[in-house]
Amino acid sequence: MNRRTLWLIGTLCASHAWAGTAAFDQGVQLYKQHQWRDALGQFLAALDDNPHDIQAKRYIDAISKEIRFEQEKTVEEERLRYMGLTGQDPEENRENSKWQRWLEEARMHRDLGHLLPANDLVLRILSENANHTDALRELSELQTRLRDALDRGSNLLIEERYACEGFYAYGQANYPAALTAWEKARLVVMQSAGTNPSAKRIQALHFQRYEDHAKATLGQEKKALELKTAFESALSLYKRERFEEALYGFRKLAIREPEYPQLAYYLVQSESGAEKNRAKRLGERKRQELDAVFQIALKHFESERYAEAEKSFLRVLALDASYGRAQAYLAIAKSENQKRHDPKAAQLHYESGLVAYASGKLDEAQREWSITLRMNPAHEKARVALSKVQKELVLSKEML
């Protein structure tokens, strides 16, 4: 056999190999676009050139399942139409059909070893329907596949490995570990991006949606823990009958979360306890004098006569230096004497209104929010709150 013949044979073989590779690549692109029948033709062409192409066979199996699912779906729709059931809650039918389609696609990806898009699809179902039984089963199966892939050290790119670690931790509700793994994946992509757009490579790892959810969940858990700690700290002071300190703690909590369970009860009880302690400390006559001066100071304050209010609150504090409400009003009166319209001072009144409202003191809440709007007419939250409390006051008077 001469050189020319050998060269011709080699060229023909290379041409066939290239044709097979091109058909396979074209099939993958069509598969991603859900053009199942066109993709099937390309993979069959690839098998003609290389009958032992395992990946092409896997894609053909997956496409066969998808085509079968579409046929079954069509038959089911016809059956429902025949039975006259399609008119019953079409929105629910659409949702179920969508979830089933995502689930079938996830199973195909899983069978092909594409664990990242498979997890994405299953978690999307569960984000819309947390009790979807088949999706929960598939998530359990994917957790097993992820663990096996990570333990085997299979041929994953380093960023894919970190992404898989994140999905495994996310499936276990271990959000800190998931966020750590996904951040590592992002750093690897950013460092190795070169001329390739890193955003598309990160998107191909499918974790961004769940990264945001994990961060939000951890933020909510952190806030819940902070609120619980603040409540328990104030409650501990209340149980030790340190009512003034407890009241301060409960008021701070009311500003952050006015509807916190049992807060309204303990605000009222702490204020009552603080009043009793003050009465014991001052004596009845002095307490009555204190209340009278405080009411005069309030009238000055509400009439926006801040100079007179400041003097009256100073008289209150001369009688009882620990009177917290007088201290707060005095600070605002001083501020108003310097600047009559101060958004910061208005915010203090708004927050005082929240505390009063949480304590069930609707008249006081109305007064505080009215002051807020006089000092800052653009305070929209105070406007909404004032409208709400005014309606409640009208209803309470009608019920009497």
C-alpha positions as CSV (number, residue, x, y, z in Angstrom):
1,M,0.0,0.0,0.0
2,N,1.6,3.3,-1.1
3,R,1.8,6.5,0.9
4,R,-0.9,8.2,-1.2
5,T,-3.4,5.4,-0.3
6,L,-2.5,5.6,3.4
7,W,-2.9,9.3,3.4
8,L,-6.3,9.0,1.7
9,I,-7.5,6.4,4.2
10,G,-6.3,8.6,7.2
11,T,-8.1,11.6,5.7
12,L,-11.4,9.7,5.3
13,C,-11.2,8.4,8.9
14,A,-10.5,11.8,10.3
15,S,-13.4,13.2,8.2
16,H,-15.8,10.6,9.6
17,A,-14.6,11.3,13.2
18,W,-15.1,15.0,12.8
19,A,-18.5,14.5,11.3
20,G,-19.4,12.3,14.3
21,T,-18.2,14.9,16.8
22,A,-20.0,17.7,15.0
23,A,-23.3,15.7,15.0
24,F,-22.9,15.0,18.8
25,D,-22.2,18.7,19.6
26,Q,-25.2,19.8,17.5
27,G,-27.3,17.2,19.3
28,V,-26.3,18.6,22.7
29,Q,-27.2,22.2,21.6
30,L,-30.6,21.0,20.3
31,Y,-31.2,19.0,23.5
32,K,-30.6,22.1,25.6
33,Q,-33.2,24.0,23.5
34,H,-35.7,21.1,24.1
35,Q,-35.8,20.3,20.4
36,W,-36.0,16.6,21.1
37,R,-36.7,15.1,17.7
38,D,-34.0,17.2,15.9
39,A,-31.5,16.3,18.7
40,L,-32.4,12.6,18.4
41,G,-31.5,12.7,14.7
42,Q,-28.1,14.2,15.4
43,F,-27.3,11.7,18.2
44,L,-28.3,8.8,15.8
45,A,-26.0,10.3,13.2
46,A,-23.2,10.4,15.8
47,L,-23.9,6.7,16.6
48,D,-23.6,5.8,12.8
49,D,-20.1,7.1,12.9
50,N,-19.2,5.7,16.4
51,P,-21.6,2.9,17.5
52,H,-19.8,2.7,20.9
53,D,-20.5,6.4,21.8
54,I,-21.9,5.9,25.4
55,Q,-22.8,9.6,25.9
56,A,-24.8,9.7,22.7
57,K,-26.7,6.6,23.8
58,R,-27.5,8.2,27.2
59,Y,-28.8,11.3,25.4
60,I,-31.0,9.1,23.2
61,D,-32.4,7.4,26.3
62,A,-33.2,10.7,27.9
63,I,-34.8,12.1,24.8
64,S,-36.9,8.9,24.5
65,K,-38.2,9.5,28.0
66,E,-39.0,13.2,27.2
67,I,-40.9,12.3,24.0
68,R,-42.8,9.6,25.9
69,F,-43.7,12.0,28.6
70,E,-45.0,14.5,26.0
71,Q,-47.1,11.8,24.5
72,E,-48.5,10.7,27.8
73,K,-49.2,14.4,28.7
74,T,-51.2,14.8,25.4
75,V,-53.2,11.6,26.1
76,E,-53.9,12.8,29.7
77,E,-55.1,16.2,28.4
78,E,-57.4,14.5,25.9
79,R,-58.7,12.2,28.6
80,L,-59.5,15.2,30.9
81,R,-61.1,17.1,28.0
82,Y,-63.3,14.0,27.2
83,M,-64.4,13.7,30.8
84,G,-65.1,17.5,31.0
85,L,-62.5,18.1,33.7
86,T,-60.3,20.6,32.0
87,G,-62.5,23.4,33.1
88,Q,-62.0,22.6,36.8
89,D,-59.3,24.8,38.2
90,P,-57.2,25.3,35.1
91,E,-54.5,27.2,37.1
92,E,-53.9,24.2,39.3
93,N,-53.7,21.9,36.2
94,R,-51.1,24.2,34.7
95,E,-49.0,24.3,37.9
96,N,-49.1,20.5,38.2
97,S,-48.2,20.1,34.6
98,K,-45.3,22.5,34.9
99,W,-43.9,20.8,38.0
100,Q,-44.2,17.4,36.4
101,R,-42.3,18.7,33.3
102,W,-39.5,20.1,35.6
103,L,-39.4,16.8,37.5
104,E,-39.0,14.7,34.3
105,E,-36.3,17.0,33.1
106,A,-34.5,16.8,36.4
107,R,-34.6,13.0,36.2
108,M,-33.1,13.1,32.8
109,H,-30.3,15.4,33.9
110,R,-29.7,13.1,36.9
111,D,-29.5,10.0,34.7
112,L,-27.0,11.9,32.5
113,G,-24.9,12.8,35.5
114,H,-25.8,16.5,35.3
115,L,-26.4,17.0,39.0
116,L,-26.3,20.8,39.1
117,P,-29.2,21.5,36.7
118,A,-31.1,18.5,38.2
119,N,-30.9,20.0,41.7
120,D,-31.9,23.4,40.3
121,L,-35.1,22.1,38.8
122,V,-36.1,20.0,41.8
123,L,-35.5,22.9,44.2
124,R,-37.5,25.2,42.0
125,I,-40.5,22.9,42.4
126,L,-40.1,22.8,46.1
127,S,-39.8,26.6,46.3
128,E,-43.3,26.7,44.8
129,N,-44.7,23.6,46.5
130,A,-42.8,22.5,49.6
131,N,-44.9,19.4,50.0
132,H,-44.5,18.0,46.4
133,T,-44.0,14.3,47.3
134,D,-42.2,13.3,44.0
135,A,-39.9,16.3,44.2
136,L,-39.0,15.5,47.8
137,R,-38.2,11.9,46.7
138,E,-36.1,13.1,43.8
139,L,-34.3,15.5,46.2
140,S,-33.4,12.6,48.4
141,E,-32.1,10.7,45.4
142,L,-30.0,13.7,44.3
143,Q,-28.6,14.0,47.8
144,T,-27.3,10.4,47.5
145,R,-25.9,11.1,44.0
146,L,-24.2,14.2,45.1
147,R,-22.6,12.5,48.1
148,D,-21.4,9.6,45.9
149,A,-19.9,12.1,43.3
150,L,-18.1,14.0,46.0
151,D,-16.8,10.9,47.7
152,R,-15.6,9.3,44.5
153,G,-13.8,12.4,43.4
154,S,-15.3,12.1,39.9
155,N,-14.2,14.1,36.9
156,L,-15.7,17.4,38.2
157,L,-14.2,20.8,37.6
158,I,-13.1,22.4,40.9
159,E,-15.9,25.0,40.7
160,E,-18.4,22.2,39.9
161,R,-17.2,20.3,42.9
162,Y,-17.7,23.3,45.2
163,A,-21.2,23.9,43.7
164,C,-22.1,20.3,44.3
165,E,-20.9,20.6,48.0
166,G,-23.1,23.7,48.3
167,F,-26.2,21.9,46.9
168,Y,-25.5,18.9,49.2
169,A,-25.3,21.2,52.3
170,Y,-28.4,23.2,51.1
171,G,-30.4,20.0,50.9
172,Q,-29.4,19.2,54.5
173,A,-30.5,22.8,55.5
174,N,-26.9,23.6,56.4
175,Y,-27.0,27.1,55.0
176,P,-23.7,28.4,56.3
177,A,-21.8,25.4,54.8
178,A,-23.7,25.9,51.5
179,L,-22.8,29.6,51.3
180,T,-19.2,28.9,52.1
181,A,-19.0,26.3,49.3
182,W,-20.7,28.5,46.7
183,E,-18.5,31.4,47.6
184,K,-15.5,29.2,46.9
185,A,-17.0,28.2,43.6
186,R,-17.5,31.9,42.7
187,L,-13.9,32.7,43.6
188,V,-12.5,29.9,41.4
189,V,-14.6,31.1,38.5
190,M,-13.5,34.7,39.0
191,Q,-9.9,33.8,39.3
192,S,-9.8,31.5,36.3
193,A,-12.2,33.5,34.1
194,G,-9.5,35.0,31.8
195,T,-11.2,36.2,28.6
196,N,-14.4,34.1,29.3
197,P,-17.4,35.9,30.8
198,S,-17.4,34.7,34.4
199,A,-21.1,35.6,34.8
200,K,-22.2,32.9,32.4
201,R,-19.9,30.4,34.0
202,I,-21.4,31.1,37.4
203,Q,-24.9,31.0,36.0
204,A,-24.1,27.5,34.6
205,L,-23.5,26.3,38.2
206,H,-27.2,27.0,39.0
207,F,-26.7,28.0,42.6
208,Q,-27.4,31.8,42.6
209,R,-31.1,31.5,43.3
210,Y,-30.5,29.3,46.3
211,E,-27.6,31.3,47.6
212,D,-29.9,34.3,47.9
213,H,-32.5,32.2,49.7
214,A,-29.9,30.8,52.1
215,K,-28.7,34.4,52.9
216,A,-32.2,35.6,53.5
217,T,-33.0,32.6,55.7
218,L,-29.9,33.1,57.8
219,G,-30.8,36.8,58.1
220,Q,-34.2,36.0,59.4
221,E,-32.8,33.4,61.8
222,K,-30.3,36.0,63.1
223,K,-33.0,38.6,63.6
224,A,-35.2,36.1,65.3
225,L,-32.4,35.1,67.6
226,E,-31.6,38.8,68.4
227,L,-35.2,39.5,69.2
228,K,-35.5,36.4,71.4
229,T,-32.3,37.4,73.2
230,A,-33.6,40.9,73.8
231,F,-37.0,39.7,75.0
232,E,-35.4,37.1,77.4
233,S,-33.0,39.7,78.8
234,A,-35.8,42.2,79.5
235,L,-37.9,39.3,80.9
236,S,-35.1,38.4,83.3
237,L,-35.0,42.0,84.6
238,Y,-38.8,41.9,85.0
239,K,-38.7,38.7,87.0
240,R,-36.1,40.3,89.3
241,E,-38.4,43.3,89.7
242,R,-36.0,45.7,88.1
243,F,-39.0,47.2,86.3
244,E,-37.4,50.4,85.0
245,E,-34.6,48.5,83.3
246,A,-37.1,45.9,82.0
247,L,-39.4,48.6,80.6
248,Y,-36.5,50.1,78.8
249,G,-35.6,46.7,77.3
250,F,-39.2,46.0,76.2
251,R,-39.5,49.4,74.7
252,K,-36.4,48.9,72.6
253,L,-37.8,45.6,71.4
254,A,-41.2,47.2,70.6
255,I,-39.5,49.6,68.2
256,R,-38.0,46.7,66.3
257,E,-40.9,44.3,66.4
258,P,-44.2,45.8,67.8
259,E,-46.1,42.5,67.4
260,Y,-43.6,40.3,69.2
261,P,-45.5,37.6,71.2
262,Q,-46.3,38.6,74.8
263,L,-44.5,42.0,74.4
264,A,-47.7,44.1,74.9
265,Y,-48.4,42.3,78.2
266,Y,-45.0,42.8,79.7
267,L,-44.8,46.4,78.5
268,V,-48.0,47.1,80.5
269,Q,-46.8,45.1,83.5
270,S,-43.3,46.6,83.5
271,E,-44.7,50.1,83.3
272,S,-47.1,49.3,86.2
273,G,-44.2,47.9,88.2
274,A,-42.1,51.0,87.5
275,E,-44.9,53.3,88.6
276,K,-45.3,51.4,91.8
277,N,-41.6,51.5,92.5
278,R,-41.5,55.3,91.8
279,A,-44.5,55.7,94.1
280,K,-42.7,53.9,96.9
281,R,-39.6,55.9,96.3
282,L,-41.3,59.3,96.1
283,G,-44.2,59.0,98.5
284,E,-47.8,59.6,97.5
285,R,-47.8,63.4,97.8
286,K,-44.6,63.9,95.9
287,R,-45.9,61.4,93.2
288,Q,-49.1,63.4,92.7
289,E,-47.0,66.6,92.4
290,L,-44.8,64.9,89.9
291,D,-47.7,63.8,87.8
292,A,-49.3,67.2,87.9
293,V,-46.1,68.9,86.7
294,F,-45.6,66.3,84.0
295,Q,-49.1,66.9,82.6
296,I,-48.4,70.6,82.5
297,A,-45.2,69.9,80.6
298,L,-47.0,67.6,78.2
299,K,-49.6,70.4,77.4
300,H,-46.8,72.8,76.7
301,F,-45.2,70.3,74.5
302,E,-48.3,69.4,72.6
303,S,-49.0,73.1,72.0
304,E,-45.5,73.4,70.6
305,R,-44.4,75.8,73.4
306,Y,-41.1,74.1,73.7
307,A,-39.4,76.6,75.9
308,E,-42.1,76.3,78.6
309,A,-42.1,72.5,78.1
310,E,-38.4,72.4,78.6
311,K,-38.7,74.2,81.9
312,S,-41.5,72.0,83.1
313,F,-39.7,68.8,82.2
314,L,-36.7,70.0,84.2
315,R,-39.0,70.5,87.2
316,V,-40.2,66.9,86.8
317,L,-36.7,65.7,86.7
318,A,-35.8,67.8,89.8
319,L,-38.5,65.8,91.6
320,D,-37.5,62.4,90.1
321,A,-34.2,62.3,88.1
322,S,-34.9,58.7,86.9
323,Y,-38.2,59.5,85.2
324,G,-37.4,58.1,81.7
325,R,-40.4,59.7,79.8
326,A,-39.5,63.1,81.1
327,Q,-35.9,62.6,80.0
328,A,-37.0,61.7,76.5
329,Y,-39.4,64.6,76.2
330,L,-36.9,67.0,77.5
331,A,-34.3,66.0,74.9
332,I,-36.9,66.5,72.2
333,A,-38.0,69.9,73.6
334,K,-34.4,71.1,73.6
335,S,-34.0,70.0,70.1
336,E,-37.1,71.7,69.0
337,N,-36.0,74.9,70.6
338,Q,-33.0,74.8,68.3
339,K,-34.8,73.5,65.3
340,R,-38.6,73.4,65.1
341,H,-38.8,70.8,62.4
342,D,-36.3,68.0,63.0
343,P,-36.9,64.6,61.2
344,K,-34.8,62.9,63.8
345,A,-37.0,64.2,66.6
346,A,-40.1,63.3,64.6
347,Q,-38.7,59.7,64.4
348,L,-38.4,59.6,68.2
349,H,-42.1,60.5,68.5
350,Y,-43.0,57.9,65.9
351,E,-41.1,55.2,67.8
352,S,-42.7,56.4,71.1
353,G,-46.1,56.0,69.4
354,L,-45.2,52.4,68.4
355,V,-44.4,51.6,72.0
356,A,-47.6,53.2,73.2
357,Y,-49.6,51.3,70.6
358,A,-48.0,48.0,71.5
359,S,-49.0,48.7,75.2
360,G,-52.6,49.3,74.2
361,K,-52.4,53.1,74.9
362,L,-54.2,54.2,71.8
363,D,-54.7,57.9,72.9
364,E,-51.0,58.3,73.7
365,A,-50.1,56.6,70.3
366,Q,-52.4,59.1,68.5
367,R,-50.8,62.0,70.3
368,E,-47.3,60.8,69.5
369,W,-48.0,60.2,65.8
370,S,-49.8,63.6,65.5
371,I,-46.7,65.3,66.9
372,T,-44.6,63.3,64.4
373,L,-46.5,64.6,61.5
374,R,-46.4,68.2,62.8
375,M,-42.6,67.9,63.0
376,N,-42.2,66.0,59.8
377,P,-45.3,66.1,57.4
378,A,-43.5,63.7,55.0
379,H,-43.4,60.9,57.5
380,E,-45.6,58.4,55.6
381,K,-45.4,55.6,58.2
382,A,-46.7,57.9,60.9
383,R,-49.5,59.1,58.6
384,V,-50.6,55.4,58.0
385,A,-50.3,54.6,61.7
386,L,-52.2,57.7,62.8
387,S,-55.1,56.8,60.4
388,K,-55.2,53.2,61.8
389,V,-55.2,54.2,65.5
390,Q,-57.9,56.9,64.8
391,K,-60.2,54.3,63.3
392,E,-59.6,51.9,66.2
393,L,-60.4,54.7,68.7
394,V,-63.7,55.4,66.8
395,L,-64.6,51.7,66.9
396,S,-63.8,51.4,70.6
397,K,-66.0,54.4,71.4
398,E,-68.9,52.9,69.3
399,M,-68.7,49.6,71.2
400,L,-69.1,51.4,74.6
